[in-house]
């Protein structure tokens, strides 16, 4: 099927490719993380996230427009004025084969739904992502992570009127 020369060429090609990949991964840090140096010759400090509010001083008009936009509201802390309707009045709903419920207490919002152990748990909402057309609620998860829930909330008033959505809730689950 293959003569000896062809086998030798294939083995040599694979060896060269493997050696090249080995070298590349051994030197990857040095290739991609060279320090940025300013014109003066001193290293440039690494930039840190300055928060959205840091833009306000120089860009007041643009910041005011952005703040109320879907982008400005895309990831935020829960807000009683914006989110109360998703949790009050307290209610239960079914989504797929699950049942969940939502409620508010002492200024905090909660969703009771299946937890990691497969049993219902009450989760305090810590962050909100999205604004229009849907809001998803993030809860604290192991390892310092945030986890979305299967439930989400449709804030449009028309959603409150449809029989297929439980008081503004939408599938596959709703909060």
PALUMLO-326159 format. One record per residue (C-alpha): residue number from 1; residue in one letter; x, y, z. Coordinates in steps of 0.2 Angstrom, whole numbers. Layout:
BEGIN
<pt num="NUM" residuo="a" east="X" north="Y" up="Z"/>
...
//
This chain:
BEGIN
<pt num="1" residuo="x" east="0" north="0" up="0"/>
<pt num="2" residuo="x" east="13" north="13" up="5"/>
<pt num="3" residuo="x" east="32" north="11" up="1"/>
<pt num="4" residuo="x" east="45" north="15" up="14"/>
<pt num="5" residuo="x" east="49" north="32" up="7"/>
<pt num="6" residuo="x" east="31" north="37" up="9"/>
<pt num="7" residuo="x" east="30" north="31" up="27"/>
<pt num="8" residuo="x" east="46" north="40" up="31"/>
<pt num="9" residuo="x" east="39" north="56" up="24"/>
<pt num="10" residuo="x" east="23" north="55" up="34"/>
<pt num="11" residuo="x" east="33" north="50" up="50"/>
<pt num="12" residuo="x" east="45" north="65" up="47"/>
<pt num="13" residuo="x" east="30" north="77" up="44"/>
<pt num="14" residuo="x" east="21" north="72" up="59"/>
<pt num="15" residuo="x" east="37" north="73" up="70"/>
<pt num="16" residuo="x" east="40" north="91" up="63"/>
<pt num="17" residuo="x" east="22" north="96" up="66"/>
<pt num="18" residuo="x" east="23" north="89" up="84"/>
<pt num="19" residuo="x" east="39" north="97" up="88"/>
<pt num="20" residuo="x" east="33" north="114" up="81"/>
<pt num="21" residuo="x" east="17" north="113" up="92"/>
<pt num="22" residuo="x" east="28" north="108" up="107"/>
<pt num="23" residuo="x" east="39" north="123" up="104"/>
<pt num="24" residuo="x" east="24" north="135" up="102"/>
<pt num="25" residuo="x" east="16" north="130" up="118"/>
<pt num="26" residuo="x" east="32" north="131" up="128"/>
<pt num="27" residuo="x" east="34" north="149" up="122"/>
<pt num="28" residuo="x" east="16" north="155" up="121"/>
<pt num="29" residuo="x" east="17" north="166" up="136"/>
<pt num="30" residuo="x" east="32" north="175" up="129"/>
<pt num="31" residuo="x" east="24" north="177" up="112"/>
<pt num="32" residuo="x" east="8" north="185" up="118"/>
<pt num="33" residuo="x" east="12" north="194" up="134"/>
<pt num="34" residuo="x" east="26" north="206" up="130"/>
<pt num="35" residuo="x" east="25" north="221" up="141"/>
<pt num="36" residuo="x" east="18" north="237" up="133"/>
<pt num="37" residuo="x" east="31" north="251" up="134"/>
<pt num="38" residuo="x" east="28" north="269" up="133"/>
<pt num="39" residuo="x" east="38" north="281" up="122"/>
<pt num="40" residuo="x" east="48" north="286" up="137"/>
<pt num="41" residuo="x" east="54" north="268" up="139"/>
<pt num="42" residuo="x" east="45" north="265" up="155"/>
<pt num="43" residuo="x" east="31" north="251" up="156"/>
<pt num="44" residuo="x" east="13" north="256" up="154"/>
<pt num="45" residuo="x" east="2" north="251" up="169"/>
<pt num="46" residuo="x" east="-12" north="239" up="165"/>
<pt num="47" residuo="x" east="-29" north="247" up="164"/>
<pt num="48" residuo="x" east="-42" north="242" up="176"/>
<pt num="49" residuo="x" east="-61" north="243" up="173"/>
<pt num="50" residuo="x" east="-66" north="261" up="178"/>
<pt num="51" residuo="x" east="-85" north="258" up="179"/>
<pt num="52" residuo="x" east="-98" north="266" up="168"/>
<pt num="53" residuo="x" east="-99" north="281" up="180"/>
<pt num="54" residuo="x" east="-81" north="286" up="176"/>
<pt num="55" residuo="x" east="-87" north="292" up="159"/>
<pt num="56" residuo="x" east="-100" north="304" up="166"/>
<pt num="57" residuo="x" east="-89" north="318" up="169"/>
<pt num="58" residuo="x" east="-83" north="320" up="151"/>
<pt num="59" residuo="x" east="-98" north="314" up="142"/>
<pt num="60" residuo="x" east="-113" north="320" up="152"/>
<pt num="61" residuo="x" east="-126" north="320" up="138"/>
<pt num="62" residuo="x" east="-121" north="303" up="131"/>
<pt num="63" residuo="x" east="-120" north="296" up="148"/>
<pt num="64" residuo="x" east="-138" north="302" up="153"/>
<pt num="65" residuo="x" east="-145" north="294" up="137"/>
<pt num="66" residuo="x" east="-135" north="278" up="139"/>
<pt num="67" residuo="x" east="-140" north="276" up="157"/>
<pt num="68" residuo="x" east="-158" north="273" up="153"/>
<pt num="69" residuo="x" east="-155" north="263" up="138"/>
<pt num="70" residuo="x" east="-156" north="244" up="136"/>
<pt num="71" residuo="x" east="-137" north="244" up="136"/>
<pt num="72" residuo="x" east="-136" north="254" up="152"/>
<pt num="73" residuo="x" east="-149" north="242" up="160"/>
<pt num="74" residuo="x" east="-141" north="226" up="153"/>
<pt num="75" residuo="x" east="-133" north="221" up="169"/>
<pt num="76" residuo="x" east="-137" north="228" up="186"/>
<pt num="77" residuo="x" east="-142" north="226" up="204"/>
<pt num="78" residuo="x" east="-160" north="222" up="207"/>
<pt num="79" residuo="x" east="-171" north="238" up="209"/>
<pt num="80" residuo="x" east="-187" north="239" up="218"/>
<pt num="81" residuo="x" east="-195" north="251" up="206"/>
<pt num="82" residuo="x" east="-190" north="241" up="190"/>
<pt num="83" residuo="x" east="-191" north="223" up="197"/>
<pt num="84" residuo="x" east="-205" north="223" up="210"/>
<pt num="85" residuo="x" east="-219" north="218" up="197"/>
<pt num="86" residuo="x" east="-209" north="202" up="194"/>
<pt num="87" residuo="x" east="-210" north="197" up="212"/>
<pt num="88" residuo="x" east="-226" north="205" up="219"/>
<pt num="89" residuo="x" east="-238" north="198" up="222"/>
<pt num="90" residuo="x" east="-230" north="182" up="227"/>
<pt num="91" residuo="x" east="-236" north="168" up="215"/>
<pt num="92" residuo="x" east="-231" north="151" up="209"/>
<pt num="93" residuo="x" east="-231" north="145" up="191"/>
<pt num="94" residuo="x" east="-227" north="129" up="181"/>
<pt num="95" residuo="x" east="-214" north="129" up="167"/>
<pt num="96" residuo="x" east="-211" north="112" up="158"/>
<pt num="97" residuo="x" east="-211" north="99" up="172"/>
<pt num="98" residuo="x" east="-205" north="111" up="185"/>
<pt num="99" residuo="x" east="-215" north="122" up="197"/>
<pt num="100" residuo="x" east="-207" north="138" up="204"/>
<pt num="101" residuo="x" east="-212" north="153" up="214"/>
<pt num="102" residuo="x" east="-207" north="171" up="217"/>
<pt num="103" residuo="x" east="-209" north="183" up="231"/>
<pt num="104" residuo="x" east="-201" north="198" up="239"/>
<pt num="105" residuo="x" east="-197" north="201" up="257"/>
<pt num="106" residuo="x" east="-187" north="214" up="267"/>
<pt num="107" residuo="x" east="-183" north="223" up="250"/>
<pt num="108" residuo="x" east="-175" north="207" up="243"/>
<pt num="109" residuo="x" east="-182" north="197" up="229"/>
<pt num="110" residuo="x" east="-182" north="178" up="229"/>
<pt num="111" residuo="x" east="-186" north="163" up="217"/>
<pt num="112" residuo="x" east="-190" north="146" up="224"/>
<pt num="113" residuo="x" east="-185" north="133" up="211"/>
<pt num="114" residuo="x" east="-175" north="117" up="209"/>
<pt num="115" residuo="x" east="-158" north="118" up="217"/>
<pt num="116" residuo="x" east="-142" north="109" up="213"/>
<pt num="117" residuo="x" east="-148" north="95" up="224"/>
<pt num="118" residuo="x" east="-164" north="92" up="214"/>
<pt num="119" residuo="x" east="-175" north="99" up="228"/>
<pt num="120" residuo="x" east="-184" north="116" up="228"/>
<pt num="121" residuo="x" east="-173" north="130" up="236"/>
<pt num="122" residuo="x" east="-176" north="149" up="238"/>
<pt num="123" residuo="x" east="-163" north="159" up="229"/>
<pt num="124" residuo="x" east="-160" north="177" up="233"/>
<pt num="125" residuo="x" east="-159" north="187" up="217"/>
<pt num="126" residuo="x" east="-142" north="196" up="217"/>
<pt num="127" residuo="x" east="-140" north="203" up="199"/>
<pt num="128" residuo="x" east="-152" north="206" up="184"/>
<pt num="129" residuo="x" east="-147" north="204" up="166"/>
<pt num="130" residuo="x" east="-157" north="210" up="151"/>
<pt num="131" residuo="x" east="-170" north="223" up="151"/>
<pt num="132" residuo="x" east="-182" north="222" up="136"/>
<pt num="133" residuo="x" east="-189" north="211" up="130"/>
<pt num="134" residuo="x" east="-184" north="199" up="145"/>
<pt num="135" residuo="x" east="-175" north="200" up="162"/>
<pt num="136" residuo="x" east="-166" north="186" up="169"/>
<pt num="137" residuo="x" east="-161" north="185" up="187"/>
<pt num="138" residuo="x" east="-144" north="179" up="193"/>
<pt num="139" residuo="x" east="-141" north="170" up="210"/>
<pt num="140" residuo="x" east="-125" north="166" up="219"/>
<pt num="141" residuo="x" east="-118" north="149" up="214"/>
<pt num="142" residuo="x" east="-104" north="139" up="222"/>
<pt num="143" residuo="x" east="-86" north="146" up="218"/>
<pt num="144" residuo="x" east="-91" north="164" up="218"/>
<pt num="145" residuo="x" east="-100" north="163" up="202"/>
<pt num="146" residuo="x" east="-117" north="170" up="196"/>
<pt num="147" residuo="x" east="-130" north="158" up="189"/>
<pt num="148" residuo="x" east="-145" north="162" up="178"/>
<pt num="149" residuo="x" east="-161" north="153" up="182"/>
<pt num="150" residuo="x" east="-172" north="144" up="170"/>
<pt num="151" residuo="x" east="-186" north="157" up="174"/>
<pt num="152" residuo="x" east="-186" north="174" up="166"/>
<pt num="153" residuo="x" east="-198" north="189" up="167"/>
<pt num="154" residuo="x" east="-206" north="198" up="152"/>
<pt num="155" residuo="x" east="-209" north="216" up="158"/>
<pt num="156" residuo="x" east="-221" north="221" up="144"/>
<pt num="157" residuo="x" east="-238" north="225" up="150"/>
<pt num="158" residuo="x" east="-246" north="215" up="136"/>
<pt num="159" residuo="x" east="-237" north="199" up="143"/>
<pt num="160" residuo="x" east="-248" north="202" up="159"/>
<pt num="161" residuo="x" east="-264" north="200" up="149"/>
<pt num="162" residuo="x" east="-260" north="183" up="140"/>
<pt num="163" residuo="x" east="-266" north="167" up="147"/>
<pt num="164" residuo="x" east="-250" north="158" up="142"/>
<pt num="165" residuo="x" east="-239" north="168" up="153"/>
<pt num="166" residuo="x" east="-241" north="168" up="171"/>
<pt num="167" residuo="x" east="-242" north="186" up="176"/>
<pt num="168" residuo="x" east="-228" north="192" up="165"/>
<pt num="169" residuo="x" east="-218" north="176" up="166"/>
<pt num="170" residuo="x" east="-212" north="168" up="151"/>
<pt num="171" residuo="x" east="-205" north="150" up="146"/>
<pt num="172" residuo="x" east="-196" north="139" up="147"/>
<pt num="173" residuo="x" east="-198" north="146" up="165"/>
<pt num="174" residuo="x" east="-203" north="162" up="173"/>
<pt num="175" residuo="x" east="-199" north="173" up="188"/>
//
